[in-house]
Amino acid sequence: MRLTEGECWDRLGTHGVGRLGLRGDTAPVIVPVNFLVDGRTVVYRTRPESVGAVGAGTPLAFEADHLDEERMRGWSVLLTGTAEHITDPTTTDTLTNRSGSRPWAGGSRPLWIRLLPEEISGRVIDVP
């Protein structure tokens, strides 16, 4: 069953880890990131030298899901859009102080990137 745009954002707001998809040198690259929903965008933080430290305007895909294999239920949301670097100190401070913003991988991750969505879609599976 397809999710509405609002249902997609509602589900993304309940999660903190997703997968970032981007172009690699020879094949697409998928990397896990912890993220926050900020308005109608997804933001994540990374190190400037990491794979996820893409330039502004870079096309990105982002996917988050929740699966209950035992009950054969779940949902998945996919966003596609472009990257934007967040450089405003007030915005980065606000994001850094939000619950769930601490990088799971630890270490310094000073670069905040916002995914500006062009498309969002989602599906839910619930087998009776």
N, C-alpha and C positions, 0 to 999 in steps of 0.2 A: 504494500500500500504506500502510495506517495505521501510525503509530508508537505504541508504548506510552508511557505517561507517563515512564517512566525513559529511554527512547530520546529523547524530546523534550528532557529536561533534559540528557542527555549531549551532544546536538547544540548546544544553546544554550551550553553551556560551552566550545565550541570557537570561538565567534565573539565579535566585539566591537562590531559595528554592526548595528542593527536599526531598525525604524520604529515610532514611537509614533503611535497613532491616538486622537484625542479629538474631542469635539464642538466645532465652531466656531460662530461667530455665525449663519452662514447655511448652512453645509455642514460635513461632517466634515473634519478637518485631519489630515494625515499628515506627520510630521517625522522625519528621521533622528536617531538618538542613538547614541552609543557607550555600552555597558552592561557590567555585570558580573552574573554569576550569584552570588547570595549565599544559600546554602542552597537552598530551593525558592522563591526570589523573584528578581526582576530589579530591579537598582538602576541609576539613572543620575543624572548631575549636570547642573545647568543654572544659568542666571542667574535671580534672582528675578523679573525683568521679562520673561522669555521666554515663548513659547507653551507650552513644556513645563513651566512652573512652575505646575502645577495645584494646587488645594487638596486637602487631605486628604479622602478619601472620594469623590473624583471618579472616575467610571467611565473606564477606559482599555482600550485594546487594544494589544498589542505583537506584532510579527511579525519574525522573523529567518529567513533562508534562505541556502542555498548552491546555486548553479546552475553546471553545466558544460554550456553550450549545445552545444558540439561533440560531446560524448558523449551528449547528451540524458538527463542524470542530474541529480538534485538533491533537496533536501529543503526543507521549510518547516514552521515551528512557529509557532503562534498562541496567545497568552495573552490572556485577558480577566480583568479584576478591578478593583480600586480602588487609588487612590494613598494613600501614607502618607509624611509628611515624616519624615526621619531627623534628629533634633536632638541625640541623645546624642553629646557630643564624642569619646568613646572610639571609638564606632562609626564616626563620620565620619572620624576620623584613620586608623583601620584600613582603611577603604575607600579613602581618598585615597592610601595607601601601597601598595595592591595594584597589581601589574602590570596594565597595560591601563586604568587609571582616568583617565589624563591625557586631557582633552577634546581631540578632534581639531580642533575649531574654535578652540582656544586661548582665552586670556583667563581671567578669573576665573569659575568656576562653583561657587559655594559651597553651593548648595542641592542636597542629595541627596534623591531621591525613590525610594521602594520601591513596586514594583507587587506588591500582594498578590493572587495569582492565585485566581480562582474556578474557571476552566476552563483546561485546556491540551490542545491537540490538534496533531497533526502528520502529515505525509505525506511519503513518499519516492517518487520516480519514477526508475526505472532501465529504460530501453528497451533490450532486447537487440540 
